């Protein structure tokens, strides 16, 4: 079935540095790729998304890039802050309208 | 507008029992999806309901079932619980079927002993 591989599983960065999380998907027909942030004990929240007809999208310190040929997409967080510490999930949406998620990246921003 | 709510928030059951979880979507949302979240597997799609009908189903055994009521509230049932069913069960609601933007509830944490 469709799946998405997410790397790394854990990531530690110094405050102010950048963080990059990468995902590779299997279903070439997938056309929508959201990123969710889940703080400890809280619900996942959508932070940014990208559609297959766009190569890059940016929202303040967060950006997502998509390479359809290579079937991978990445989350970039610049000028990281302690409140960015959380688990981040990438996801893809199949043509059958199901979401499939990566296994998550635990990001720790060290003050 | 109130967010997605789930009850109960925590649940402890023993093997062989069954459990029913409830999800109330955002007012006006008619689609409810259910996910199982475990440390090793991440979030895995269980099923999606829209207008009281199951529209999509993930790769879970028949012990996992659900339903949706006319007010869009949804329940998920797991019968004959196994230790491996211990997980955080999340529901997410959206306005339309297969809509891209979905809003998650806080989850129900189920522990099977």
Backbone of each chain as ProteinMPNN parsed JSONL, in Angstrom:
{"seq_chain_A": "XXXXXXXXXXXXXXXXXXXXXXXXXXXXXXXXXXXXXXXXXXXXXXXXXXXXXXXXXXXXXXXXXXXXXXXXXXXXXXXXXXXXXXXXXXXXXXXXXXXXXXXXXXXXXXX", "coords_chain_A": {"N_chain_A": [[0.819, -1.189, 0.0], [0.205, 2.382, -0.054], [2.756, 4.483, 1.282], [4.734, 6.593, 3.434], [7.985, 7.607, 4.003], [9.826, 8.969, 6.644], [12.382, 11.139, 7.708], [14.82, 12.786, 9.783], [14.247, 10.532, 12.604], [14.624, 11.646, 15.054], [15.69, 14.909, 16.017], [17.922, 17.359, 16.932], [18.536, 20.726, 17.484], [20.325, 23.819, 17.783], [18.997, 26.741, 19.256], [17.881, 29.149, 16.98], [19.172, 28.055, 14.818], [18.621, 26.23, 11.704], [16.147, 23.753, 10.838], [15.588, 20.716, 9.159], [13.36, 18.45, 7.772], [12.705, 15.439, 6.141], [10.664, 13.743, 3.741], [9.65, 10.876, 1.938], [7.546, 9.657, -0.555], [5.386, 7.011, -1.775], [3.257, 6.712, -3.588], [2.822, 7.861, -6.679], [0.702, 9.267, -7.631], [-0.251, 10.812, -5.63], [-1.41, 13.921, -4.398], [-1.459, 15.897, -2.522], [0.089, 17.294, 0.281], [0.392, 17.541, 3.535], [1.783, 19.026, 6.546], [2.056, 18.296, 9.957], [2.107, 19.457, 13.315], [2.755, 18.235, 16.479], [2.512, 18.831, 19.716], [3.635, 17.789, 22.944], [1.325, 15.685, 24.41], [-0.756, 16.921, 23.138], [-3.087, 17.666, 20.429], [-2.546, 16.819, 16.932], [-1.656, 19.484, 14.751], [-2.26, 21.257, 11.81], [0.341, 22.77, 10.059], [1.485, 23.621, 7.693], [0.987, 23.176, 4.189], [1.199, 21.586, 0.946], [0.466, 21.473, -2.502], [0.469, 19.284, -5.366], [0.977, 20.681, -7.662], [2.646, 22.701, -7.108], [5.901, 23.872, -6.31], [7.144, 24.945, -4.09], [6.393, 26.356, -0.919], [5.879, 28.948, 1.389], [5.656, 30.104, 4.737], [6.154, 32.463, 6.802], [8.503, 31.519, 9.097], [8.495, 28.952, 8.261], [8.765, 26.556, 5.688], [7.922, 24.56, 2.857], [9.066, 22.209, 0.523], [8.656, 20.564, -2.588], [9.454, 17.804, -4.558], [8.405, 16.369, -7.218], [9.317, 14.563, -9.115], [11.293, 13.074, -7.842], [9.754, 12.19, -5.83], [9.691, 13.279, -3.22], [9.378, 15.375, -0.315], [9.984, 18.205, 1.754], [10.284, 19.713, 4.996], [11.12, 22.866, 6.157], [12.411, 24.678, 8.763], [13.271, 27.766, 9.828], [15.439, 29.836, 11.853], [14.995, 28.653, 14.44], [13.033, 28.213, 17.425], [12.579, 27.644, 20.971], [9.876, 26.947, 21.338], [9.282, 25.624, 19.051], [9.831, 23.047, 19.478], [8.668, 19.81, 19.212], [6.729, 17.03, 17.925], [6.849, 16.32, 14.553], [4.855, 15.561, 11.78], [4.749, 14.289, 8.53], [2.545, 13.955, 5.733], [0.664, 12.306, 3.169], [-1.763, 12.42, 0.573], [-3.763, 10.049, -0.895], [-4.971, 9.053, -4.167], [-7.233, 7.739, -3.635], [-8.302, 9.189, -1.684], [-7.366, 8.864, 0.916], [-5.444, 9.575, 3.813], [-2.006, 9.114, 4.454], [0.538, 8.727, 6.816], [3.799, 9.834, 7.847], [6.218, 8.485, 10.187], [6.937, 10.32, 12.037], [8.932, 13.015, 13.4], [10.857, 13.852, 16.069], [11.514, 16.896, 17.219], [13.876, 18.8, 18.901], [14.614, 21.857, 20.236], [17.331, 23.466, 21.37], [17.881, 25.719, 23.911]], "CA_chain_A": [[0.0, 0.0, 0.0], [0.941, 3.64, -0.049], [3.387, 4.833, 2.535], [5.679, 7.697, 3.368], [9.113, 7.457, 4.909], [10.187, 10.264, 7.206], [13.705, 11.155, 8.345], [15.211, 11.763, 10.761], [13.226, 10.275, 13.612], [14.873, 12.646, 16.093], [16.513, 15.995, 15.522], [18.211, 18.388, 17.929], [19.208, 21.89, 16.905], [20.485, 24.968, 18.658], [18.075, 27.839, 18.987], [18.361, 30.044, 15.941], [19.581, 27.282, 13.645], [17.542, 25.71, 10.863], [15.835, 22.328, 10.933], [15.023, 20.174, 7.916], [12.793, 17.106, 7.889], [12.452, 14.969, 4.784], [9.731, 12.634, 3.556], [9.585, 10.281, 0.602], [6.279, 8.945, -0.676], [5.407, 5.927, -2.757], [2.192, 6.838, -4.579], [3.132, 8.991, -7.562], [-0.52, 10.006, -7.921], [-0.594, 11.656, -4.485], [-1.441, 15.305, -4.873], [-1.575, 16.862, -1.425], [1.063, 16.896, 1.289], [0.373, 18.434, 4.709], [2.686, 18.802, 7.675], [1.4, 18.516, 11.231], [2.939, 19.608, 14.503], [2.07, 17.694, 17.648], [3.214, 19.066, 20.968], [3.45, 16.701, 23.897], [0.007, 15.617, 25.022], [-1.753, 17.731, 22.418], [-3.535, 17.123, 19.145], [-1.798, 17.293, 15.754], [-2.19, 20.694, 14.131], [-1.719, 21.548, 10.496], [1.175, 23.971, 10.071], [1.689, 24.051, 6.318], [0.687, 22.108, 3.24], [1.58, 21.902, -0.424], [-0.184, 20.651, -3.509], [1.439, 18.723, -6.305], [1.25, 21.599, -8.767], [3.491, 23.767, -6.573], [7.192, 23.334, -5.914], [7.575, 25.463, -2.808], [5.446, 27.226, -0.236], [6.522, 29.486, 2.589], [4.811, 30.824, 5.681], [7.038, 33.027, 7.814], [9.739, 30.759, 9.291], [8.287, 27.578, 7.82], [8.628, 26.378, 4.243], [7.875, 23.181, 2.388], [9.449, 22.039, -0.87], [8.182, 19.31, -3.166], [10.091, 17.333, -5.781], [7.518, 15.306, -7.699], [10.083, 13.56, -9.859], [11.941, 12.213, -6.863], [8.713, 11.82, -4.871], [9.969, 13.633, -1.849], [9.064, 16.727, 0.11], [10.741, 18.545, 2.959], [9.868, 20.826, 5.839], [12.253, 23.681, 6.576], [12.097, 25.654, 9.802], [14.422, 28.643, 10.025], [15.482, 30.597, 13.115], [14.206, 27.841, 15.369], [12.799, 28.704, 18.779], [12.218, 26.527, 21.858], [8.476, 26.547, 21.158], [9.183, 24.754, 17.876], [10.042, 21.666, 19.937], [7.429, 19.037, 19.056], [6.841, 15.975, 16.923], [6.332, 16.771, 13.262], [4.441, 14.477, 10.901], [4.38, 14.583, 7.153], [1.471, 13.09, 5.26], [0.293, 12.418, 1.765], [-3.14, 12.026, 0.327], [-3.836, 9.179, -2.065], [-6.073, 9.298, -5.089], [-8.409, 7.166, -2.994], [-8.693, 10.135, -0.647], [-6.908, 8.484, 2.245], [-4.187, 10.154, 4.246], [-1.036, 8.227, 5.06], [1.431, 9.576, 7.575], [5.137, 9.406, 8.249], [6.283, 8.022, 11.574], [7.177, 11.453, 12.916], [10.265, 13.489, 13.773], [10.85, 14.572, 17.33], [12.436, 18.018, 17.132], [14.205, 19.487, 20.141], [15.365, 23.09, 20.033], [18.092, 23.687, 22.6], [18.047, 27.182, 24.116]], "C_chain_A": [[0.86, 1.248, 0.0], [1.591, 3.873, 1.305], [4.29, 6.034, 2.314], [6.751, 7.468, 4.417], [9.579, 8.832, 5.351], [11.513, 10.147, 7.928], [14.1, 12.596, 8.684], [14.08, 11.517, 11.763], [13.389, 11.219, 14.804], [15.84, 13.683, 15.541], [16.685, 17.016, 16.641], [18.975, 19.514, 17.259], [19.339, 22.961, 17.968], [19.469, 26.041, 18.27], [18.697, 28.788, 17.975], [18.835, 29.326, 14.693], [18.358, 26.825, 12.857], [17.362, 24.21, 11.096], [15.187, 21.886, 9.623], [14.565, 18.74, 8.163], [12.362, 16.667, 6.498], [11.498, 13.778, 4.759], [9.755, 12.179, 2.108], [8.31, 9.451, 0.516], [6.327, 7.946, -1.818], [4.391, 6.106, -3.891], [2.417, 8.071, -5.447], [1.894, 9.822, -7.897], [-0.955, 10.88, -6.749], [-0.473, 13.115, -4.885], [-1.527, 16.351, -3.769], [-0.722, 16.378, -0.269], [1.048, 17.898, 2.451], [1.451, 18.066, 5.709], [1.921, 19.164, 8.956], [2.439, 18.624, 12.342], [2.141, 19.094, 15.69], [2.93, 17.921, 18.88], [2.81, 17.987, 21.96], [2.067, 16.769, 24.543], [-1.078, 16.394, 24.316], [-2.099, 17.103, 21.075], [-2.639, 17.601, 18.01], [-2.475, 18.534, 15.173], [-1.485, 20.935, 12.817], [-0.903, 22.836, 10.548], [1.444, 24.499, 8.662], [1.353, 22.878, 5.406], [1.111, 22.548, 1.84], [0.855, 20.953, -1.363], [0.785, 20.315, -4.613], [1.754, 19.647, -7.475], [2.133, 22.778, -8.342], [4.803, 23.171, -6.101], [7.648, 23.782, -4.53], [6.493, 26.361, -2.24], [6.074, 27.676, 1.068], [5.506, 30.232, 3.434], [5.686, 31.246, 6.852], [8.285, 32.159, 7.959], [9.646, 29.316, 8.773], [8.133, 27.537, 6.303], [8.568, 24.891, 3.938], [8.249, 23.176, 0.908], [9.004, 20.674, -1.333], [8.937, 19.013, -4.445], [9.285, 16.136, -6.269], [8.278, 14.199, -8.414], [10.707, 12.549, -8.903], [10.959, 11.704, -5.823], [9.158, 12.084, -3.451], [9.656, 15.089, -1.577], [9.691, 16.967, 1.475], [10.122, 19.739, 3.679], [11.117, 21.555, 6.304], [11.759, 24.68, 7.617], [13.363, 26.478, 10.026], [14.298, 29.368, 11.365], [14.667, 29.893, 14.203], [14.157, 28.452, 16.768], [12.401, 27.527, 19.66], [10.786, 26.045, 21.662], [8.254, 25.745, 19.864], [9.385, 23.288, 18.258], [8.715, 20.916, 19.94], [7.746, 17.845, 18.158], [6.164, 16.466, 15.651], [6.037, 15.555, 12.387], [4.218, 15.013, 9.489], [3.273, 13.619, 6.755], [1.274, 13.303, 3.774], [-1.141, 11.966, 1.614], [-3.193, 11.238, -0.974], [-4.978, 9.603, -2.981], [-7.354, 8.683, -4.563], [-8.879, 7.993, -1.817], [-8.389, 9.669, 0.765], [-5.612, 9.206, 2.545], [-3.286, 9.043, 4.78], [0.088, 9.084, 5.617], [2.82, 8.966, 7.715], [5.127, 9.048, 9.722], [6.688, 9.122, 12.549], [8.643, 11.745, 13.169], [10.135, 14.285, 15.053], [11.927, 15.646, 17.283], [12.628, 18.65, 18.504], [15.056, 20.701, 19.803], [16.022, 23.453, 21.364], [18.343, 25.176, 22.781], [19.517, 27.559, 24.276]], "O_chain_A": [[2.088, 1.176, 0.048], [1.041, 3.505, 2.343], [4.572, 6.436, 1.184], [6.454, 7.172, 5.575], [9.712, 9.746, 4.537], [11.751, 9.191, 8.665], [13.751, 13.522, 7.951], [13.074, 12.226, 11.757], [12.416, 11.55, 15.48], [16.695, 13.378, 14.71], [15.706, 17.48, 17.224], [19.95, 19.275, 16.547], [18.568, 23.008, 18.927], [19.136, 26.21, 17.097], [19.859, 29.178, 18.086], [18.894, 29.925, 13.619], [17.218, 27.009, 13.284], [18.289, 23.504, 11.492], [14.35, 22.589, 9.057], [15.312, 17.924, 8.702], [11.73, 17.428, 5.765], [11.526, 12.921, 5.643], [9.866, 12.983, 1.183], [8.025, 8.643, 1.4], [7.181, 8.018, -2.702], [4.644, 5.695, -5.023], [2.221, 9.198, -4.992], [2.012, 10.945, -8.387], [-1.934, 11.617, -6.866], [0.441, 13.501, -5.613], [-1.653, 17.544, -4.043], [-0.787, 15.213, 0.122], [1.631, 18.977, 2.35], [1.964, 16.946, 5.717], [1.241, 20.188, 9.029], [3.489, 17.982, 12.314], [0.986, 19.475, 15.883], [3.96, 17.27, 19.056], [1.763, 17.356, 21.819], [1.693, 17.778, 25.142], [-2.192, 16.52, 24.824], [-1.477, 16.13, 20.648], [-2.036, 18.67, 18.106], [-3.701, 18.62, 15.113], [-0.262, 20.831, 12.723], [-1.385, 23.866, 11.019], [1.611, 25.703, 8.473], [1.429, 21.721, 5.818], [1.348, 23.729, 1.589], [0.657, 19.779, -1.051], [1.807, 20.982, -4.78], [2.715, 19.405, -8.206], [2.343, 23.722, -9.104], [4.817, 22.072, -5.546], [8.432, 23.098, -3.873], [5.771, 27.036, -2.975], [6.718, 26.893, 1.766], [4.613, 30.903, 2.915], [5.924, 30.469, 7.777], [9.067, 32.073, 7.011], [10.616, 28.561, 8.846], [7.456, 28.379, 5.712], [9.105, 24.071, 4.682], [7.804, 24.03, 0.14], [8.98, 19.726, -0.549], [9.049, 19.873, -5.32], [9.466, 15.019, -5.784], [7.912, 13.028, -8.322], [10.657, 11.339, -9.125], [11.318, 10.855, -5.008], [9.024, 11.227, -2.577], [9.666, 15.926, -2.48], [9.898, 16.033, 2.25], [9.531, 20.632, 3.071], [12.062, 20.933, 6.788], [10.812, 25.429, 7.379], [14.408, 25.931, 10.376], [13.211, 29.495, 11.929], [13.766, 30.48, 14.801], [15.095, 29.106, 17.224], [11.933, 26.509, 19.148], [10.511, 24.853, 21.806], [7.153, 25.248, 19.623], [9.137, 22.393, 17.45], [7.756, 21.335, 20.589], [8.874, 17.676, 17.696], [5.039, 16.964, 15.684], [6.856, 14.643, 12.268], [3.584, 16.049, 9.29], [3.096, 12.577, 7.387], [1.659, 14.325, 3.205], [-1.661, 11.216, 2.439], [-2.729, 11.699, -2.017], [-5.833, 10.407, -2.607], [-8.446, 9.057, -4.991], [-9.739, 7.567, -1.045], [-9.086, 10.044, 1.709], [-4.785, 9.425, 1.659], [-3.75, 8.139, 5.475], [0.534, 10.04, 4.982], [2.989, 7.747, 7.703], [4.141, 9.283, 10.42], [6.774, 8.883, 13.753], [9.486, 10.847, 13.154], [9.397, 15.269, 15.117], [13.118, 15.337, 17.305], [11.659, 18.992, 19.182], [16.097, 20.579, 19.157], [15.34, 23.712, 22.356], [18.94, 25.823, 21.92], [19.837, 28.735, 24.455]]}, "seq_chain_B": "XXXXXXXXXXXXXXXXXXXXXXXXXXXXXXXXXXXXXXXXXXXXXXXXXXXXXXXXXXXXXXXXXXXXXXXXXXXXXXXXXXXXXXXXXXXXXXXXXXXXXXXXXXXXXXXXX", "coords_chain_B": {"N_chain_B": [[-15.83, 28.911, 17.544], [-16.337, 25.664, 18.674], [-13.84, 23.133, 19.057], [-12.892, 19.862, 17.776], [-14.062, 17.232, 19.725], [-13.358, 14.521, 21.93], [-14.364, 11.593, 23.612], [-14.045, 8.837, 25.914], [-11.181, 10.506, 27.422], [-9.165, 8.955, 28.43], [-8.636, 5.476, 28.858], [-8.803, 2.286, 30.282], [-8.586, -1.066, 29.593], [-9.083, -4.639, 29.563], [-7.656, -7.509, 27.957], [-9.656, -9.01, 25.444], [-11.972, -7.674, 26.058], [-14.388, -5.207, 24.921], [-14.53, -1.941, 23.389], [-15.833, 1.359, 23.157], [-15.437, 4.357, 21.491], [-15.907, 7.884, 21.317], [-16.567, 10.627, 19.111], [-16.984, 14.007, 18.533], [-17.548, 16.155, 15.944], [-16.378, 19.344, 14.632], [-18.802, 21.908, 14.657], [-20.971, 21.773, 11.946], [-19.242, 20.405, 10.348], [-19.114, 17.486, 8.389], [-17.724, 15.237, 7.87], [-15.925, 12.614, 9.315], [-12.926, 11.246, 10.328], [-10.972, 8.486, 11.461], [-8.04, 7.637, 13.294], [-5.277, 5.599, 14.252], [-2.732, 6.0, 16.553], [0.481, 5.06, 17.22], [3.659, 4.622, 18.87], [5.569, 3.308, 17.241], [4.44, 3.071, 14.684], [3.359, 5.454, 13.925], [0.758, 7.604, 12.686], [-2.059, 5.881, 11.636], [-4.494, 5.323, 9.218], [-7.839, 4.597, 9.892], [-10.72, 4.631, 9.252], [-13.177, 6.538, 7.359], [-16.031, 8.516, 7.757], [-18.987, 9.786, 6.32], [-21.936, 11.537, 6.046], [-23.276, 9.547, 7.511], [-22.325, 7.198, 6.452], [-19.805, 4.799, 5.819], [-17.023, 5.723, 4.054], [-14.415, 5.298, 3.355], [-11.821, 2.992, 4.059], [-9.199, 1.807, 6.07], [-6.37, -0.455, 6.45], [-7.208, -2.36, 8.6], [-8.202, -4.93, 10.929], [-11.445, -6.592, 11.035], [-12.322, -6.281, 13.605], [-12.282, -3.704, 14.269], [-14.54, -1.187, 14.049], [-17.02, 1.221, 13.039], [-19.328, 3.972, 13.286], [-21.601, 6.538, 12.183], [-23.621, 9.172, 13.239], [-26.733, 10.957, 12.657], [-26.26, 13.549, 13.43], [-23.68, 13.928, 12.829], [-21.853, 13.131, 14.714], [-19.52, 10.618, 15.693], [-18.795, 7.216, 16.377], [-16.395, 4.812, 17.41], [-15.678, 1.411, 17.502], [-14.0, -1.197, 19.125], [-13.638, -4.562, 19.166], [-13.035, -7.555, 21.105], [-10.46, -6.968, 22.398], [-6.929, -6.6, 21.983], [-3.539, -6.739, 23.215], [-1.936, -5.24, 21.547], [-3.598, -3.273, 20.666], [-3.399, -1.096, 22.199], [-3.084, 2.294, 22.204], [-3.104, 5.695, 20.963], [-6.072, 7.026, 19.987], [-7.197, 8.931, 17.446], [-9.525, 11.262, 16.21], [-10.589, 13.059, 13.34], [-12.061, 15.907, 11.891], [-13.744, 17.222, 9.012], [-15.109, 19.566, 6.654], [-16.206, 18.674, 4.26], [-16.518, 15.542, 2.455], [-13.522, 13.812, 2.009], [-12.082, 16.124, 2.141], [-9.246, 18.253, 2.116], [-8.22, 19.705, 4.306], [-8.134, 18.891, 7.593], [-9.236, 18.667, 10.971], [-7.975, 17.822, 14.036], [-9.022, 15.93, 16.914], [-8.427, 15.745, 20.52], [-7.823, 13.171, 21.149], [-8.187, 9.755, 22.313], [-6.729, 7.938, 24.752], [-5.973, 4.643, 24.859], [-5.415, 1.909, 26.882], [-4.573, -1.394, 26.937], [-4.662, -4.105, 28.999]], "CA_chain_B": [[-16.395, 27.598, 17.215], [-15.679, 24.638, 19.464], [-13.059, 22.186, 18.271], [-13.274, 18.458, 17.804], [-13.957, 16.666, 21.066], [-13.37, 13.063, 21.991], [-14.571, 11.026, 24.946], [-13.329, 9.456, 27.026], [-9.808, 10.857, 27.089], [-8.309, 7.837, 28.833], [-9.412, 4.258, 29.042], [-8.028, 1.073, 30.543], [-9.385, -2.267, 29.384], [-8.322, -5.883, 29.555], [-7.762, -8.296, 26.722], [-10.921, -9.688, 25.215], [-13.094, -6.752, 26.206], [-14.614, -4.323, 23.799], [-14.514, -0.544, 23.797], [-16.46, 2.309, 22.234], [-14.912, 5.711, 21.614], [-16.816, 8.841, 20.705], [-15.968, 11.823, 18.52], [-17.923, 15.038, 18.092], [-16.811, 17.039, 15.041], [-16.66, 20.775, 14.658], [-20.147, 22.168, 14.182], [-21.045, 21.997, 10.509], [-18.416, 19.409, 9.657], [-19.879, 16.268, 8.183], [-16.834, 14.096, 7.662], [-15.104, 12.231, 10.474], [-11.952, 10.179, 10.079], [-10.354, 7.92, 12.656], [-6.652, 7.208, 13.147], [-4.601, 4.982, 15.385], [-1.37, 6.502, 16.664], [1.371, 4.301, 18.086], [5.032, 5.14, 18.742], [6.332, 2.705, 16.159], [3.754, 3.129, 13.394], [2.836, 6.779, 13.594], [-0.694, 7.642, 12.518], [-2.572, 4.995, 10.599], [-5.893, 5.594, 8.905], [-8.795, 3.52, 10.169], [-11.851, 4.797, 8.335], [-13.78, 7.853, 7.231], [-17.474, 8.514, 7.648], [-19.615, 10.997, 5.797], [-23.387, 11.331, 5.91], [-23.648, 8.291, 8.18], [-21.856, 6.051, 5.665], [-18.358, 4.646, 5.74], [-16.616, 6.045, 2.678], [-13.045, 4.834, 3.142], [-11.392, 2.108, 5.133], [-7.786, 1.444, 6.059], [-6.057, -1.876, 6.566], [-7.353, -2.856, 9.964], [-9.11, -6.088, 10.958], [-12.861, -6.322, 11.227], [-12.618, -5.97, 15.015], [-12.413, -2.25, 14.321], [-15.717, -0.755, 13.294], [-17.471, 2.545, 13.434], [-20.596, 4.442, 12.733], [-21.808, 7.975, 12.3], [-25.016, 9.494, 13.491], [-27.266, 12.025, 11.81], [-25.685, 14.844, 13.836], [-22.273, 13.803, 12.424], [-21.024, 12.488, 15.745], [-19.092, 9.286, 15.262], [-18.267, 6.28, 17.374], [-15.537, 3.745, 16.935], [-15.748, 0.262, 18.392], [-13.0, -2.248, 18.952], [-14.064, -5.753, 19.902], [-12.001, -8.544, 21.436], [-9.233, -6.174, 22.49], [-5.619, -7.239, 22.087], [-2.531, -5.851, 23.806], [-1.439, -4.363, 20.49], [-4.551, -2.203, 20.377], [-3.053, 0.047, 23.038], [-2.691, 3.368, 21.299], [-3.895, 6.926, 21.011], [-7.017, 7.025, 18.876], [-7.514, 10.302, 17.077], [-10.471, 11.496, 15.135], [-10.404, 14.341, 12.67], [-13.254, 16.266, 11.141], [-13.628, 18.184, 7.922], [-16.427, 20.033, 6.232], [-16.722, 17.808, 3.2], [-15.876, 14.253, 2.248], [-12.21, 13.826, 1.365], [-11.503, 17.464, 2.135], [-7.831, 18.179, 2.462], [-7.963, 20.258, 5.63], [-8.855, 18.206, 8.657], [-8.936, 19.16, 12.304], [-7.903, 16.681, 14.941], [-9.422, 15.988, 18.308], [-7.318, 15.519, 21.454], [-7.512, 11.747, 21.203], [-8.498, 8.874, 23.439], [-5.61, 7.015, 24.985], [-6.471, 3.331, 25.284], [-4.419, 0.956, 27.38], [-5.128, -2.75, 27.062], [-3.822, -4.911, 29.897]], "C_chain_B": [[-15.631, 26.544, 17.999], [-14.957, 23.673, 18.54], [-13.617, 20.794, 18.351], [-13.099, 17.937, 19.231], [-14.054, 15.153, 21.005], [-13.566, 12.633, 23.442], [-14.528, 9.511, 24.882], [-11.903, 9.83, 26.605], [-8.845, 9.721, 27.422], [-9.187, 6.634, 29.159], [-8.468, 3.098, 29.296], [-8.971, -0.113, 30.422], [-8.476, -3.484, 29.483], [-8.574, -6.632, 28.249], [-9.104, -9.002, 26.621], [-12.147, -8.79, 25.363], [-13.308, -5.967, 24.921], [-14.689, -2.888, 24.308], [-15.188, 0.303, 22.722], [-15.929, 3.701, 22.529], [-15.827, 6.653, 20.844], [-16.072, 10.073, 20.204], [-17.067, 12.772, 18.071], [-17.177, 16.035, 17.219], [-17.138, 18.507, 15.293], [-18.052, 20.987, 14.071], [-20.145, 22.496, 12.688], [-20.195, 21.042, 9.702], [-19.191, 18.105, 9.556], [-19.018, 15.032, 7.972], [-16.006, 13.862, 8.913], [-14.21, 11.078, 10.074], [-11.348, 9.734, 11.396], [-8.955, 7.426, 12.333], [-6.188, 6.527, 14.431], [-3.171, 5.506, 15.408], [-0.6, 5.676, 17.675], [2.788, 4.784, 17.866], [5.775, 4.571, 17.53], [5.746, 2.917, 14.776], [3.275, 4.522, 13.015], [1.318, 6.752, 13.531], [-1.1, 6.733, 11.368], [-4.079, 5.19, 10.464], [-6.755, 4.371, 9.168], [-9.971, 3.563, 9.215], [-12.341, 6.235, 8.363], [-15.276, 7.695, 7.047], [-17.97, 9.856, 7.146], [-21.085, 10.674, 5.574], [-23.788, 9.931, 6.355], [-23.194, 7.04, 7.425], [-20.34, 5.988, 5.693], [-17.928, 4.798, 4.293], [-15.239, 5.509, 2.343], [-12.664, 3.972, 4.316], [-9.923, 1.778, 4.97], [-7.617, -0.047, 6.256], [-6.06, -2.364, 8.009], [-8.349, -4.018, 9.962], [-10.546, -5.67, 11.275], [-13.256, -6.044, 12.673], [-12.813, -4.457, 15.205], [-13.605, -1.845, 13.446], [-16.131, 0.623, 13.769], [-18.855, 2.828, 12.908], [-20.675, 5.949, 12.913], [-23.295, 8.239, 12.406], [-25.448, 10.693, 12.643], [-26.731, 13.401, 12.196], [-24.18, 14.901, 13.586], [-21.355, 13.269, 13.511], [-20.705, 11.061, 15.319], [-18.612, 8.477, 16.455], [-17.388, 5.258, 16.681], [-15.571, 2.63, 17.972], [-14.62, -0.704, 18.079], [-13.449, -3.429, 19.805], [-12.874, -6.668, 20.154], [-10.62, -7.886, 21.488], [-7.988, -7.043, 22.647], [-4.638, -6.217, 22.658], [-2.057, -4.816, 22.782], [-2.399, -3.243, 20.11], [-4.302, -0.979, 21.249], [-2.479, 1.154, 22.153], [-3.475, 4.635, 21.651], [-4.788, 6.916, 19.78], [-7.485, 8.458, 18.641], [-8.632, 10.326, 16.047], [-10.199, 12.885, 14.574], [-11.667, 14.659, 11.885], [-12.924, 17.255, 10.034], [-15.022, 18.486, 7.397], [-17.056, 19.079, 5.223], [-15.998, 16.477, 3.178], [-14.561, 14.463, 1.514], [-11.616, 15.234, 1.274], [-10.068, 17.408, 2.658], [-7.559, 18.662, 3.878], [-8.805, 19.536, 6.663], [-8.341, 18.684, 10.0], [-9.037, 17.994, 13.281], [-8.496, 16.98, 16.309], [-8.235, 15.684, 19.198], [-6.943, 14.049, 21.6], [-8.045, 11.048, 22.442], [-7.329, 7.91, 23.585], [-6.151, 5.736, 25.593], [-5.302, 2.454, 25.703], [-5.106, -0.382, 27.577], [-4.163, -3.59, 27.891], [-4.102, -6.4, 29.757]], "O_chain_B": [[-14.4, 26.535, 17.986], [-15.38, 23.423, 17.412], [-14.683, 20.567, 18.924], [-12.074, 18.192, 19.862], [-14.735, 14.585, 20.151], [-13.012, 13.227, 24.368], [-14.942, 8.939, 23.874], [-11.484, 9.477, 25.503], [-7.822, 9.555, 26.758], [-10.305, 6.76, 29.657], [-7.457, 2.944, 28.611], [-10.02, -0.159, 31.065], [-7.251, -3.363, 29.485], [-9.564, -6.409, 27.552], [-9.617, -9.526, 27.609], [-13.224, -9.105, 24.857], [-12.525, -6.051, 23.974], [-14.885, -2.648, 25.499], [-15.118, -0.006, 21.532], [-15.966, 4.166, 23.668], [-16.44, 6.269, 19.848], [-15.081, 10.504, 20.794], [-17.967, 12.39, 17.324], [-16.261, 16.701, 17.7], [-18.042, 18.849, 16.056], [-18.435, 20.325, 13.106], [-19.416, 23.376, 12.231], [-20.404, 20.885, 8.499], [-19.838, 17.675, 10.51], [-19.528, 13.914, 7.905], [-15.456, 14.797, 9.495], [-14.673, 10.065, 9.549], [-11.23, 10.522, 12.334], [-8.702, 6.875, 11.261], [-6.644, 6.839, 15.531], [-2.476, 5.461, 14.393], [-0.978, 5.598, 18.844], [3.103, 5.302, 16.795], [6.528, 5.289, 16.872], [6.484, 2.941, 13.791], [2.831, 4.737, 11.888], [0.67, 5.975, 14.233], [-0.549, 6.811, 10.27], [-4.822, 5.218, 11.445], [-6.446, 3.263, 8.73], [-10.187, 2.623, 8.45], [-11.989, 7.028, 9.236], [-15.735, 6.848, 6.28], [-17.445, 10.911, 7.5], [-21.424, 9.65, 4.98], [-24.533, 9.229, 5.672], [-23.641, 5.936, 7.737], [-19.669, 7.016, 5.6], [-18.412, 4.086, 3.413], [-14.926, 5.289, 1.173], [-13.125, 4.19, 5.437], [-9.457, 1.502, 3.865], [-8.585, -0.807, 6.234], [-5.021, -2.734, 8.554], [-9.23, -4.088, 9.105], [-10.81, -4.553, 11.72], [-14.381, -5.625, 12.946], [-13.427, -4.008, 16.174], [-13.646, -2.139, 12.251], [-15.642, 1.119, 14.784], [-19.457, 2.031, 12.189], [-19.926, 6.548, 13.685], [-24.11, 7.602, 11.74], [-24.627, 11.347, 12.0], [-26.747, 14.321, 11.379], [-23.493, 15.801, 14.067], [-20.188, 12.983, 13.245], [-21.511, 10.391, 14.674], [-18.085, 9.026, 17.423], [-17.61, 4.893, 15.527], [-15.499, 2.884, 19.174], [-14.327, -0.989, 16.918], [-13.619, -3.303, 21.017], [-11.839, -6.562, 19.495], [-9.731, -8.222, 20.706], [-7.992, -8.063, 23.337], [-4.864, -5.008, 22.597], [-1.81, -3.66, 23.124], [-2.052, -2.364, 19.321], [-4.931, 0.061, 21.053], [-1.497, 0.946, 21.441], [-4.365, 4.637, 22.501], [-4.3, 6.81, 18.655], [-8.079, 9.097, 19.51], [-8.67, 9.506, 15.13], [-9.654, 13.758, 15.25], [-12.27, 13.77, 11.284], [-11.959, 18.015, 10.115], [-15.98, 17.759, 7.662], [-18.233, 18.727, 5.302], [-14.965, 16.319, 3.829], [-14.494, 15.196, 0.528], [-10.756, 15.501, 0.435], [-9.741, 16.608, 3.535], [-6.737, 18.072, 4.58], [-10.035, 19.566, 6.613], [-7.176, 19.053, 10.149], [-10.043, 17.286, 13.339], [-8.475, 18.113, 16.791], [-7.147, 15.393, 18.7], [-5.873, 13.722, 22.113], [-8.315, 11.67, 23.469], [-6.99, 7.168, 22.662], [-6.713, 5.736, 26.689], [-4.331, 2.286, 24.965], [-6.098, -0.486, 28.298], [-2.999, -3.762, 27.529], [-3.48, -7.212, 30.442]]}, "name": "protein", "num_of_chains": 2, "seq": "XXXXXXXXXXXXXXXXXXXXXXXXXXXXXXXXXXXXXXXXXXXXXXXXXXXXXXXXXXXXXXXXXXXXXXXXXXXXXXXXXXXXXXXXXXXXXXXXXXXXXXXXXXXXXXXXXXXXXXXXXXXXXXXXXXXXXXXXXXXXXXXXXXXXXXXXXXXXXXXXXXXXXXXXXXXXXXXXXXXXXXXXXXXXXXXXXXXXXXXXXXXXXXXXXXXXXXXXXXXXXXXX"}
